[in-house]
Amino acid sequence: MAGAVSLAAVLLASGHGKRFGGDKLFYDYGGKPMVERAFLSVPDGVFTRVCAVSRSEKVLALAGEYGFVPVPNGDLTDDVAVTIRLGIGNLPEGTDGCMFLVCDQPALRRETVAALAAAFFARPDRIWALSFAGKRGNPVIFPSALFGELASLPYDTGGRAVIDRHHELLSLMEAGDGAELDDIDAPPNDGA
């Protein structure tokens, strides 16, 4: 961690995988389940707390094995706002920022996550998002001044709504490879 600025992370692992056609979090991607690849992208010593929000007991157990705080999500509607609220609700008091990571970006590298965190440590008043060729993607870091808005998102609304309301605060950090931003919504080679 840099100086007195504290940063937490929330791994969003509550989707039903409807477009994927099943449990994509445990889909084998290059020899490891996708969710484990997401966990491995979290660098050591950067975050004050890492939470994994999921409705899957397997994901929650794996999160515990990685030293992350498992946060059960009992919502059955696939509402991303609930997942975000649960993550925000499990942050330590006085946290200056929170990075939200999705668990279906298997090419995301821990060095990239560390670099995005470093950008936030340098400017903790900004929203920081990973991008490629100017196109915004995930992960995204929100400063604590916006936690209230994240915690009160309406049904089926994600962090994009907060970014849109505060676009003047957005800074992009360019990834070295566009594949890091690719999320896997369908099994490879299924024609989708």
Backbone torsions as a table, in degrees:
resi	resn	phi	psi	omega
1	MET	NA	148.3	-176.9
2	ALA	-102.3	122.7	175.1
3	GLY	54.8	-141.2	-177.0
4	ALA	-94.5	1.8	-178.7
5	VAL	-80.2	128.3	-179.6
6	SER	-111.0	138.9	-178.1
7	LEU	-131.8	130.3	174.8
8	ALA	-109.5	171.0	178.1
9	ALA	-136.6	144.8	175.8
10	VAL	-126.7	121.9	175.0
11	LEU	-92.8	121.3	-178.1
12	LEU	-91.0	107.7	-174.9
13	ALA	-134.0	45.6	-175.3
14	SER	-113.7	0.5	-177.6
15	GLY	-67.9	155.6	178.2
16	HIS	-86.9	-10.0	-179.2
17	GLY	67.3	33.6	-177.0
18	LYS	-60.4	-47.5	180.0
19	ARG	-66.0	-28.5	-179.7
20	PHE	-76.5	-27.1	-179.6
21	GLY	90.3	20.2	179.2
22	GLY	158.3	-164.9	-175.4
23	ASP	-74.7	90.8	-177.2
24	LYS	-75.4	-21.4	-177.2
25	LEU	-63.1	-28.2	178.4
26	PHE	-106.2	15.2	173.6
27	TYR	-67.5	131.8	-179.4
28	ASP	-72.8	118.6	179.2
29	TYR	-124.7	103.0	-179.5
30	GLY	64.2	34.8	175.5
31	GLY	93.8	-2.7	177.9
32	LYS	-137.9	148.2	173.7
33	PRO	-60.2	145.9	-178.7
34	MET	-55.3	-40.5	-178.2
35	VAL	-64.7	-35.4	178.4
36	GLU	-69.0	-36.0	174.9
37	ARG	-60.0	-39.9	177.6
38	ALA	-63.5	-44.2	179.8
39	PHE	-62.4	-38.2	-179.7
40	LEU	-70.2	-17.7	179.1
41	SER	-78.3	-8.0	-178.9
42	VAL	-87.1	112.7	-177.7
43	PRO	-72.4	149.4	177.5
44	ASP	-72.3	147.0	171.0
45	GLY	74.3	11.0	-177.8
46	VAL	-102.0	-38.3	-171.0
47	PHE	-106.8	142.2	176.2
48	THR	-71.0	-31.9	176.7
49	ARG	-154.7	143.4	173.5
50	VAL	-122.3	122.4	178.1
51	CYS	-110.4	143.9	172.8
52	ALA	-119.6	115.9	-178.5
53	VAL	-98.6	121.4	-177.0
54	SER	-156.2	156.4	171.7
55	ARG	-96.8	-4.8	-178.6
56	SER	-90.3	123.1	177.0
57	GLU	-61.8	-35.3	178.8
58	LYS	-63.8	-43.1	178.5
59	VAL	-64.4	-44.0	-179.0
60	LEU	-63.2	-39.7	177.9
61	ALA	-65.2	-43.0	178.8
62	LEU	-63.8	-39.4	177.4
63	ALA	-58.1	-43.4	178.3
64	GLY	-61.7	-38.0	178.4
65	GLU	-63.3	-31.1	178.9
66	TYR	-85.1	-1.0	-179.0
67	GLY	83.6	12.5	178.2
68	PHE	-89.0	158.7	177.0
69	VAL	-83.3	115.3	177.8
70	PRO	-78.4	127.4	-178.9
71	VAL	-118.9	105.3	-179.3
72	PRO	-67.1	139.9	177.3
73	ASN	-118.6	106.6	-178.7
74	GLY	-86.4	-1.3	-179.1
75	ASP	-71.8	132.6	-177.8
76	LEU	-103.1	3.5	-173.1
77	THR	-89.6	-5.9	-176.7
78	ASP	68.7	29.3	-177.6
79	ASP	-83.2	111.4	-178.5
80	VAL	-63.1	-29.7	179.5
81	ALA	-61.9	-38.0	177.8
82	VAL	-63.4	-44.6	-179.8
83	THR	-60.7	-43.7	178.6
84	ILE	-64.1	-44.7	179.3
85	ARG	-59.9	-43.0	178.9
86	LEU	-62.4	-40.5	177.9
87	GLY	-63.6	-49.3	179.7
88	ILE	-59.9	-38.4	-178.6
89	GLY	-69.0	-12.0	-178.9
90	ASN	-110.1	17.1	178.1
91	LEU	-85.2	148.0	176.3
92	PRO	-64.8	148.4	175.2
93	GLU	-55.5	136.8	176.3
94	GLY	82.4	9.8	178.0
95	THR	-65.6	132.1	-176.5
96	ASP	-86.3	-22.8	-179.0
97	GLY	-161.8	161.7	178.9
98	CYS	-138.3	128.0	174.2
99	MET	-93.7	128.2	175.0
100	PHE	-103.9	125.2	179.1
101	LEU	-119.8	138.2	173.2
102	VAL	-91.8	157.0	-173.3
103	CYS	-101.7	17.6	177.8
104	ASP	-122.5	32.5	174.2
105	GLN	-116.5	74.5	-170.3
106	PRO	-68.1	-14.2	179.9
107	ALA	-92.3	-2.5	179.3
108	LEU	-63.9	130.9	-175.8
109	ARG	-102.1	147.3	-179.3
110	ARG	-64.3	-30.4	177.4
111	GLU	-64.4	-35.1	178.6
112	THR	-69.9	-42.8	177.7
113	VAL	-61.4	-42.2	177.9
114	ALA	-63.2	-39.8	179.7
115	ALA	-66.9	-38.8	177.4
116	LEU	-64.8	-41.6	176.2
117	ALA	-61.3	-42.4	179.5
118	ALA	-61.6	-37.2	177.2
119	ALA	-62.4	-41.7	177.6
120	PHE	-65.1	-42.7	179.7
121	PHE	-58.6	-34.5	179.0
122	ALA	-73.7	-33.3	-179.2
123	ARG	-138.1	77.0	-174.1
124	PRO	-76.0	2.5	177.4
125	ASP	-93.3	-1.4	-174.1
126	ARG	-104.6	158.2	164.3
127	ILE	-87.1	127.2	-179.6
128	TRP	-115.3	131.9	179.0
129	ALA	-133.9	144.6	173.9
130	LEU	-74.3	143.6	-179.9
131	SER	-143.7	167.9	170.4
132	PHE	-146.5	130.3	-177.1
133	ALA	52.7	37.7	177.4
134	GLY	79.6	-1.6	-179.3
135	LYS	-94.8	122.9	-177.7
136	ARG	-72.8	142.2	176.1
137	GLY	-144.1	-151.1	178.5
138	ASN	-114.4	156.5	1.3
139	PRO	-72.8	166.5	177.4
140	VAL	-132.1	138.4	175.1
141	ILE	-110.5	130.0	175.5
142	PHE	-110.9	136.1	174.3
143	PRO	-72.6	157.4	-175.7
144	SER	-59.5	-25.9	178.6
145	ALA	-59.2	-19.3	-178.3
146	LEU	-105.7	3.5	-178.9
147	PHE	-60.9	-37.8	179.5
148	GLY	-60.4	-41.5	178.4
149	GLU	-67.4	-39.2	178.1
150	LEU	-65.1	-38.5	-178.0
151	ALA	-73.1	-13.3	-178.9
152	SER	-118.5	24.0	177.9
153	LEU	-61.2	138.6	176.5
154	PRO	-72.6	170.1	-177.5
155	TYR	-48.3	134.6	173.1
156	ASP	58.8	33.1	179.1
157	THR	-121.8	130.6	-179.8
158	GLY	-101.7	-171.3	-177.7
159	GLY	-63.1	-19.0	178.3
160	ARG	-55.7	-35.9	-179.5
161	ALA	-63.1	-38.1	178.6
162	VAL	-69.9	-41.6	176.8
163	ILE	-60.4	-44.0	-179.3
164	ASP	-62.1	-34.9	179.0
165	ARG	-75.1	-21.8	-175.5
166	HIS	-129.0	43.8	-175.6
167	HIS	-58.5	-27.3	179.6
168	GLU	-67.0	-15.8	179.3
169	LEU	-93.5	-6.5	-172.3
170	LEU	-79.1	129.1	170.5
171	SER	-123.4	139.3	179.4
172	LEU	-105.6	142.1	172.3
173	MET	-116.5	121.0	-175.2
174	GLU	-73.6	128.0	174.5
175	ALA	-76.5	154.1	178.2
176	GLY	-74.0	-20.7	-176.3
177	ASP	-145.1	126.9	-179.2
178	GLY	-60.1	-25.0	179.9
179	ALA	-62.3	-24.1	179.7
180	GLU	-63.2	-26.2	-179.2
181	LEU	-90.3	-8.3	-176.6
182	ASP	-70.7	123.8	171.0
183	ASP	-100.3	146.1	-173.6
184	ILE	-97.7	106.2	-178.6
185	ASP	-104.2	-5.9	178.9
186	ALA	-146.4	148.4	177.2
187	PRO	-59.2	139.4	178.3
188	PRO	-55.3	146.0	177.1
189	ASN	64.4	26.4	176.6
190	ASP	-98.4	4.6	177.8
191	GLY	87.6	-2.9	-178.2
192	ALA	-84.6	NA	NA
